[in-house]
């Protein structure tokens, strides 16, 4: 099998994560974040819905990292996003980070809203 290094075509990959932090594009963030291919901003969690609804039409899918474990996201948040055509995939934050990077390398229109572990 031939291995090929992933390239991110100018996008910001999630380089690492751990207890209370994410390292994205070489910068450490010690709070929940909203990661897009071209930017990283602070995110206030499930009640901070405006930055997520602003993504409608810009992304195909949003991964929501729910911390150390996968938990249900608020039903009204999911419905508000999905009813406008934005796919929402909740998963544990470590899995969301890895999945984001794979699809970023493929050039997909994705984002990740991540709670720290």
C-alpha positions as CSV (number, residue, x, y, z in Angstrom):
1,X,0.0,0.0,0.0
2,X,1.3,3.4,-0.9
3,X,0.7,6.2,1.7
4,X,0.2,9.8,0.6
5,X,0.4,12.8,3.0
6,X,-2.9,14.7,3.3
7,X,-2.9,18.2,1.9
8,X,-5.4,20.8,3.0
9,X,-5.3,23.3,0.0
10,X,-4.9,26.4,2.3
11,X,-7.5,25.1,4.8
12,X,-7.0,25.1,8.5
13,X,-6.5,21.5,9.8
14,X,-7.1,20.5,13.4
15,X,-3.6,19.5,14.4
16,X,-4.4,18.2,17.9
17,X,-6.8,18.2,20.8
18,X,-6.7,17.2,24.5
19,X,-8.1,18.0,27.9
20,X,-9.4,21.6,27.5
21,X,-7.7,22.6,24.2
22,X,-7.6,22.3,20.4
23,X,-4.6,23.1,18.2
24,X,-5.8,24.4,14.8
25,X,-3.4,25.5,12.1
26,X,-0.6,25.6,14.7
27,X,-2.5,27.9,17.2
28,X,-3.8,26.6,20.6
29,X,-7.4,27.4,21.6
30,X,-8.5,26.7,25.2
31,X,-12.2,27.1,24.7
32,X,-15.0,25.8,22.4
33,X,-14.4,26.8,18.8
34,X,-16.2,27.0,15.4
35,X,-13.7,25.8,12.8
36,X,-14.2,26.6,9.1
37,X,-11.7,25.9,6.3
38,X,-10.6,29.5,6.4
39,X,-11.2,30.6,10.0
40,X,-11.5,29.8,13.7
41,X,-13.7,31.7,16.1
42,X,-14.8,31.2,19.7
43,X,-18.1,29.4,20.1
44,X,-20.4,29.6,23.2
45,X,-21.9,26.1,23.0
46,X,-25.4,25.0,22.2
47,X,-27.0,28.2,23.1
48,X,-24.7,30.2,20.8
49,X,-26.8,29.5,17.7
50,X,-26.3,32.7,15.6
51,X,-22.8,31.7,14.3
52,X,-24.2,28.3,13.3
53,X,-27.3,29.6,11.5
54,X,-25.0,32.1,9.7
55,X,-23.4,29.0,8.0
56,X,-26.6,28.0,6.2
57,X,-25.9,28.0,2.5
58,X,-22.1,28.1,3.0
59,X,-21.6,24.5,4.2
60,X,-23.0,21.1,3.3
61,X,-22.4,19.6,6.7
62,X,-21.5,20.8,10.2
63,X,-19.9,18.4,12.7
64,X,-20.8,19.2,16.3
65,X,-18.2,17.9,18.7
66,X,-20.0,17.3,22.0
67,X,-17.0,16.8,24.2
68,X,-15.6,13.5,25.4
69,X,-18.8,11.6,24.6
70,X,-21.4,11.8,21.9
71,X,-24.6,13.4,23.3
72,X,-27.8,14.6,21.8
73,X,-27.8,18.2,20.7
74,X,-30.9,20.4,21.4
75,X,-33.7,19.3,19.1
76,X,-34.6,22.9,18.2
77,X,-31.0,23.6,17.1
78,X,-30.8,20.5,14.9
79,X,-34.2,21.3,13.3
80,X,-33.3,25.0,12.7
81,X,-30.2,24.0,10.8
82,X,-31.5,20.9,9.0
83,X,-34.7,22.6,7.9
84,X,-32.5,25.1,6.0
85,X,-30.4,22.4,4.3
86,X,-27.4,22.3,6.6
87,X,-26.5,18.7,7.6
88,X,-25.7,18.3,11.3
89,X,-23.7,15.4,12.6
90,X,-23.1,15.3,16.4
91,X,-20.3,13.2,17.6
92,X,-17.6,13.1,20.3
93,X,-15.1,16.0,19.7
94,X,-12.1,13.8,19.0
95,X,-14.1,12.0,16.2
96,X,-15.4,15.3,14.9
97,X,-11.8,16.6,14.6
98,X,-10.6,13.6,12.7
99,X,-13.6,13.5,10.4
100,X,-13.3,17.3,9.7
101,X,-9.7,16.8,8.6
102,X,-10.5,13.9,6.2
103,X,-13.2,15.9,4.5
104,X,-11.2,19.1,4.5
105,X,-8.4,17.2,2.6
106,X,-11.1,16.2,0.1
107,X,-12.1,19.9,-0.4
108,X,-15.6,19.5,1.0
109,X,-17.7,22.4,2.3
110,X,-17.6,21.5,6.0
111,X,-17.2,23.0,9.4
112,X,-16.9,21.9,13.0
113,X,-18.4,23.4,16.2
114,X,-16.3,21.8,19.0
115,X,-16.8,21.6,22.7
116,X,-13.6,20.8,24.6
117,X,-12.9,17.4,26.0
